[in-house]
Amino acid sequence: MFPILMAVIILVSIIALVGTLYVGRNVNQTIAKYESEGYSSAEEAASLQDHGKKTSFRLLAIIYGVTFLIAIILTAIFIF
């Protein structure tokens, strides 16, 4: 049973890493798109960047929260 749990934890960690890279790539593409289009004002630029940071933080928090929850559940299964 132990090797199966370790395999699941490793798989979930890899999925979390891929999700993190995906979110980071999307944020970078969004910033590059807005920079290439230009802004009408500095206030608009700051607003768009702030929105991107909040969105990416929320997605990363969800990814790592689910990963942590699954790791806790698998550890509890292993102990009991």
C-alpha positions in Angstrom: 0.0 0.0 0.0 2.9 2.4 0.8 4.2 2.4 -2.8 0.8 3.2 -4.2 0.4 6.2 -1.8 3.8 7.5 -2.6 3.0 7.2 -6.3 -0.3 9.2 -5.8 1.4 11.9 -3.8 4.1 12.2 -6.5 1.5 12.4 -9.2 -0.5 15.0 -7.4 2.7 17.1 -6.8 3.5 16.9 -10.5 0.0 18.0 -11.4 0.3 20.9 -9.0 3.6 21.9 -10.6 2.1 21.7 -14.1 -0.8 23.8 -13.0 1.6 26.4 -11.5 3.5 26.7 -14.7 0.3 27.0 -16.7 -1.0 29.9 -14.5 2.4 31.6 -14.6 2.5 31.3 -18.4 -1.0 32.7 -18.8 -0.2 35.7 -16.6 3.0 36.4 -18.5 1.1 36.2 -21.8 -1.6 38.6 -20.6 1.0 41.1 -19.4 2.9 40.9 -22.7 -0.4 41.4 -24.6 -1.3 44.5 -22.7 2.2 45.9 -22.9 2.2 45.5 -26.7 -1.2 47.1 -27.1 -0.2 50.1 -25.0 -2.3 51.8 -22.4 -4.3 55.0 -22.4 -3.3 55.8 -18.9 -0.9 54.6 -16.2 -3.9 54.1 -13.9 -5.5 51.6 -16.4 -2.2 49.7 -16.7 -1.9 49.4 -12.9 -5.5 48.2 -12.6 -5.0 45.5 -15.2 -1.8 44.3 -13.6 -3.4 44.2 -10.2 -6.3 42.2 -11.5 -3.9 39.7 -13.1 -2.0 39.2 -9.8 -5.2 38.6 -7.8 -6.5 36.1 -10.3 -3.2 34.2 -10.5 -2.9 34.1 -6.7 -6.4 32.7 -6.3 -5.7 30.0 -8.9 -2.4 29.1 -7.2 -4.1 29.0 -3.8 -6.7 26.5 -5.1 -4.0 24.3 -6.8 -1.9 24.1 -3.6 -4.9 23.8 -1.3 -6.2 20.8 -3.2 -2.7 19.3 -3.3 -2.3 19.8 0.5 -5.7 18.3 1.2 -5.0 15.2 -0.9 -1.6 14.7 0.8 -3.2 15.0 4.2 -5.9 12.4 3.2 -3.3 10.0 1.9 -1.2 10.4 5.0 -4.2 9.7 7.2 -5.0 6.6 5.2 -1.4 5.4 5.5 -1.4 6.0 9.3 -4.7 4.4 10.1 
